[in-house]
Amino acid sequence: MKASEIRNRFFEFFGEQGHSRVRSASLIPVDDPTLLFINAGMNQFKGIFLEKEQPKHLRVMNSQKCIRVSGKHNDLEAVGYDTYHHTFFEMLGNWSFGDYYKAEAIEWAWELFTDVLGLEKDRLWATVYEDDDEADELWKEVTDITPERVLRFGKKDNFWEMGETGPCGPCSEIHYFVGDDASAQSADGVNTSDQYWELWNLVFIQNNRLSDGTLEDLPKKHVDTGAGLERIAAVMQGKSSNYDTDLFSPIIATTFGCSPFPLPTASFPQMRGGVMSPGESCGGPLGSGGAWGERSRSLPALLILWWN
C-alpha cells in the first residue's frame, strides 16, 4: 500500500468518526517562544488546551510536518544509525478537545491498524503509563489485544510533554515487531530493541507543566495522537527501512542518478539518512518562511548539514 493511500485511509476513517480536517501548521511556530520548530501535531492547538482559544471543531485530524532537532524531542543523533528515525517527518493525528477521551482513542487506533490497514495483531504491543490503570483496563475491554501484550512503563516512555513547559499527560503507545521471526517476540524487547517500532502515540492531555516544574490539572481532558507515516508505510510495504518506501526511494534514486557514486543499499542507513535528512530539515523551514539570517534556527540547520 502506497503512503498516499495510508494517509487517505486515515482521513477517511476519522472523517467517519466526525473529525474535521485541518491544515498542517507552519514549521516555524507562531507566537510560541518555547519552541524552535514545530515538533508535534498538537503544537498548533496549545491555546485550546490552555483555554486561551475556543476550538472551531471538537474533533479534528491532520497530517503535520514536524522537525525534531533540538530541545526535549531531538532525533538528530539517531538519524543514520537506525532505519526509522528522521529529523523531518510527517505525523498523522486525531484530536478531541474536551469531547471523547481514552476509550474512543484506544478503540479507534486499534480498529484502524487491524481492520482498516490489516496489521498483524500478533506483532502489535501496547504500552501505558505506569499509574494509568484506566488505559490499561480499556485496552483489554475495547480491543481484542492479547492482555499480556499491554505493558506499563514510566515517565520516560509514557508521559508525553511537548517541551519544558506546556500541556502534557500520560500516553499509550502502539509498537510493532518488525523482526523476521514472530515467535521470537518478548515483552523485554519493547522500548529496548530496534525490532520493535513505535508507530502511534495516544496522548491523554490532562496536565500543564509550569515553569517551576510543577503540574496543574487542565480544566478539560483532551486527546492528542501522533502516528508516523514513514514507519507505517515501511511496515505496510514490507520494508525494514523507511528509506526503502515509496516516500524516499524515488528521491534517493534520482539523487544518486546525478552522482558518480552508486546507489547505497539498505545496509547503509547512514548514507541514505545523509541524503534525505539535510534536504528535508533545511528545506522545510525555508519553505515555511524561515531564513538563514534567523540565527536561532540557522544553527540547527547548519548542524544537520555538518552532522550528515
HELIX and SHEET records of a PDB file:
HELIX    1   1 ALA A    3  GLU A   16  1                                  14    
HELIX    2   2 GLY A   41  PHE A   45  5                                   5    
HELIX    3   3 LYS A   46  PHE A   49  1                                   4    
HELIX    4   4 LEU A   76  ALA A   78  5                                   3    
HELIX    5   5 LYS A  102  GLU A  111  1                                  10    
HELIX    6   6 LEU A  112  VAL A  116  3                                   5    
HELIX    7   7 LYS A  121  ARG A  123  5                                   3    
HELIX    8   8 ASP A  133  VAL A  142  1                                  10    
HELIX    9   9 PRO A  147  ARG A  149  5                                   3    
HELIX   10  10 LYS A  155  ASN A  158  1                                   4    
HELIX   11  11 ALA A  182  ALA A  184  5                                   3    
HELIX   12  12 ALA A  187  GLY A  189  5                                   3    
HELIX   13  13 LEU A  229  MET A  236  1                                   8    
HELIX   14  14 ASN A  242  ASP A  244  5                                   3    
HELIX   15  15 SER A  249  GLY A  257  1                                   9    
HELIX   16  16 PRO A  269  GLY A  287  1                                  19    
HELIX   17  17 ARG A  295  TRP A  307  1                                  13    
SHEET    1   A 8 SER A  20  ARG A  21  0                                        
SHEET    2   A 8 ARG A  59  ILE A  67  1                                        
SHEET    3   A 8 PHE A  88  PHE A  97 -1                                        
SHEET    4   A 8 LEU A 215  GLY A 228 -1                                        
SHEET    5   A 8 TYR A 196  ARG A 209 -1                                        
SHEET    6   A 8 GLY A 166  PHE A 177 -1                                        
SHEET    7   A 8 LEU A 124  TYR A 129 -1                                        
SHEET    8   A 8 VAL A 150  PHE A 153  1                                        
SHEET    1   B 7 SER A  20  ARG A  21  0                                        
SHEET    2   B 7 ARG A  59  ILE A  67  1                                        
SHEET    3   B 7 PHE A  88  PHE A  97 -1                                        
SHEET    4   B 7 LEU A 215  GLY A 228 -1                                        
SHEET    5   B 7 TYR A 196  ARG A 209 -1                                        
SHEET    6   B 7 GLY A 166  PHE A 177 -1                                        
SHEET    7   B 7 PHE A 159  GLU A 161 -1                                        
SHEET    1   C 2 VAL A  69  SER A  70  0                                        
SHEET    2   C 2 HIS A  73  ASN A  74 -1                                        
END                                                                             
